[in-house]
Amino acid sequence: MDAGGRHVLLLFKKGASREGSSPHDGDGELHLAFAIAAAELTVWESWLKANGIAIEERRTWDLGGQSLYFRDPDRHLLEVATPGIWSIY
């Protein structure tokens, strides 16, 4: 899946890998973060609320960036993050 520029996002369906052929089976809880523009944060928050998805945590980082954390149906932790969470983003 093209995630922009030089990045690739690989997702593995639980149980889809052939037995013994790959250690990447999508098993266990994962953490995925997606970069968003600061102006999109309230849009995401409204969308999550409208779809009954609980926000586990809202965090404002030392450099001013903000993150929203929520879970998908398989309990993976998903994060949308605005610029200012690290010195490089």
Sequence and secondary structure as in RCSB ss.txt:
>XXXX:A:sequence
MDAGGRHVLLLFKKGASREGSSPHDGDGELHLAFAIAAAELTVWESWLKANGIAIEERRTWDLGGQSLYFRDPDR
HLLEVATPGIWSIY
>XXXX:A:secstr
 B STT B     TT S TTT S    S  EEEEE  GGGHHHHHHHHHHTT  EEEEEE TTS EEEEEE TT 
 EEEEE S SSTT 
